[in-house]
């Protein structure tokens, strides 16, 4: 969807996320898969830190723990522009959009977590859990997404400098 604003065209975040070729499709699906892994890793570490099962026998419980955060991320982040094509090889833009999108998605993830767990937290535990969730997932998303964009940037730069085959 293209919107005219003050004689300039802007593209919606969803439209700008749609791949236009195989390379962009591969990068988009890689980011989606990596983001899913981030939330699973967060769930495993969280469950381990609370003495809960995390092995293969607890696979579904780990997924259930990760689900509220992944749902909130995938419901909100695309609309915040966190999957735009131009981010895939721009580390600074990737960091900025990732941070903005996680800050927007995080409150919903925390609320969904307590709903999924059918647990009404105290104010202190909600704040503590909320802050740990905010910071930890933000760091994990940065640790994954920024190097991904840096690698793509390097590959794209090398490809543009390589002699073209005739």
C-alpha positions as CSV (number, residue, x, y, z in Angstrom):
1,X,0.0,0.0,0.0
2,X,1.5,3.3,-1.1
3,X,0.3,6.4,0.7
4,X,0.7,10.0,-0.6
5,X,1.9,12.4,2.1
6,X,2.8,15.9,1.3
7,X,3.7,15.1,-2.3
8,X,6.1,12.2,-1.3
9,X,5.3,8.6,-1.4
10,X,5.8,6.4,1.7
11,X,5.4,2.6,1.7
12,X,3.6,0.8,4.5
13,X,5.8,-1.3,6.8
14,X,4.1,-4.4,5.7
15,X,4.4,-3.7,2.0
16,X,8.1,-2.8,2.5
17,X,8.7,-6.2,4.2
18,X,7.4,-8.2,1.2
19,X,10.4,-9.8,-0.6
20,X,10.8,-9.0,-4.3
21,X,13.3,-11.7,-5.1
22,X,14.6,-15.0,-3.7
23,X,17.5,-13.4,-1.8
24,X,15.1,-11.1,0.0
25,X,12.7,-14.0,0.7
26,X,15.6,-16.1,2.1
27,X,16.7,-13.2,4.4
28,X,13.2,-12.5,5.6
29,X,12.6,-16.2,6.5
30,X,16.0,-16.3,8.1
31,X,15.2,-13.4,10.3
32,X,11.8,-14.9,11.2
33,X,13.4,-18.2,12.1
34,X,16.1,-16.5,14.1
35,X,13.6,-14.4,16.0
36,X,11.7,-17.6,16.9
37,X,14.9,-19.1,18.2
38,X,15.6,-16.0,20.3
39,X,12.3,-16.4,22.2
40,X,12.8,-20.2,22.6
41,X,16.3,-19.5,24.0
42,X,14.9,-16.9,26.4
43,X,12.3,-19.4,27.5
44,X,14.9,-22.2,28.1
45,X,17.1,-19.9,30.1
46,X,14.2,-18.5,32.1
47,X,12.9,-22.0,32.9
48,X,16.4,-23.2,33.9
49,X,16.9,-20.2,36.2
50,X,13.7,-21.2,38.0
51,X,14.6,-24.9,38.2
52,X,12.0,-26.0,35.7
53,X,12.4,-28.7,33.1
54,X,13.9,-27.7,29.7
55,X,15.0,-31.0,28.1
56,X,13.3,-32.7,25.2
57,X,10.6,-34.0,27.5
58,X,9.7,-30.4,28.3
59,X,9.7,-29.2,24.7
60,X,6.1,-28.2,24.6
61,X,6.4,-26.4,28.0
62,X,9.3,-24.4,26.6
63,X,7.3,-23.5,23.5
64,X,4.4,-22.5,25.7
65,X,6.7,-20.3,27.8
66,X,8.1,-18.6,24.6
67,X,4.8,-18.3,22.8
68,X,3.4,-15.1,24.5
69,X,6.6,-13.2,23.6
70,X,6.8,-14.5,20.1
71,X,3.1,-13.8,19.5
72,X,3.5,-10.2,20.7
73,X,6.6,-9.7,18.6
74,X,5.1,-11.1,15.4
75,X,1.8,-9.2,15.9
76,X,3.5,-5.8,16.5
77,X,7.0,-5.8,15.0
78,X,5.9,-6.1,11.3
79,X,3.8,-3.0,11.7
80,X,6.7,-1.2,13.4
81,X,8.9,-1.9,10.4
82,X,11.2,-4.5,12.0
83,X,11.0,-6.7,8.9
84,X,11.5,-4.1,6.2
85,X,13.7,-5.2,3.3
86,X,16.2,-2.3,3.7
87,X,16.9,-3.4,7.3
88,X,18.3,-6.7,6.2
89,X,21.7,-5.2,5.3
90,X,21.8,-2.0,7.4
91,X,22.9,-2.8,11.0
92,X,22.2,0.7,12.5
93,X,18.7,0.7,11.0
94,X,18.2,-2.9,12.1
95,X,19.2,-2.0,15.7
96,X,16.9,1.0,15.8
97,X,13.8,-0.7,14.4
98,X,14.4,-3.8,16.5
99,X,14.6,-1.8,19.6
100,X,11.5,0.3,18.8
101,X,9.5,-2.8,17.9
102,X,10.5,-4.8,21.0
103,X,9.7,-1.9,23.3
104,X,6.2,-1.7,21.6
105,X,5.7,-5.5,21.7
106,X,7.1,-6.2,25.2
107,X,4.1,-5.1,27.3
108,X,1.7,-7.3,25.4
109,X,4.2,-10.2,25.8
110,X,4.3,-9.8,29.5
111,X,0.5,-9.6,29.8
112,X,0.1,-12.6,27.6
113,X,2.7,-14.5,29.7
114,X,0.6,-14.0,32.9
115,X,-2.6,-14.9,31.0
116,X,-1.0,-18.1,29.6
117,X,0.3,-19.0,33.0
118,X,-3.0,-18.2,34.6
119,X,-1.1,-16.3,37.3
120,X,-1.9,-13.0,38.8
121,X,1.4,-11.5,39.8
122,X,2.2,-9.0,42.6
123,X,3.2,-5.5,41.5
124,X,6.8,-6.2,42.4
125,X,7.0,-9.5,40.6
126,X,5.3,-8.1,37.5
127,X,7.8,-5.2,37.4
128,X,10.8,-7.4,38.0
129,X,9.7,-10.0,35.5
130,X,8.8,-7.2,33.0
131,X,12.2,-5.5,33.3
132,X,14.1,-8.7,33.0
133,X,12.0,-9.7,29.9
134,X,12.5,-6.2,28.3
135,X,16.2,-6.1,28.7
136,X,17.0,-9.8,28.1
137,X,14.9,-10.2,24.9
138,X,16.2,-6.8,23.6
139,X,19.8,-8.0,24.1
140,X,19.1,-11.4,22.5
141,X,17.3,-9.7,19.5
142,X,20.3,-7.3,19.1
143,X,22.8,-10.1,19.4
144,X,21.1,-12.0,16.6
145,X,19.8,-9.3,14.3
146,X,22.6,-6.8,14.2
147,X,25.3,-9.4,13.2
148,X,22.8,-10.8,10.6
149,X,22.5,-7.3,9.0
150,X,26.3,-6.7,9.2
151,X,26.9,-10.0,7.4
152,X,24.4,-9.2,4.7
153,X,25.9,-5.7,4.4
154,X,29.4,-7.2,3.9
155,X,28.1,-9.8,1.4
156,X,26.2,-7.1,-0.6
157,X,29.3,-4.8,-0.6
158,X,31.5,-7.6,-1.8
159,X,29.0,-8.6,-4.5
160,X,28.8,-5.0,-5.7
161,X,32.6,-4.7,-6.0
162,X,33.1,-8.1,-7.7
163,X,33.7,-8.1,-11.4
164,X,30.5,-8.9,-13.3
165,X,30.4,-12.0,-15.5
166,X,29.6,-11.5,-19.1
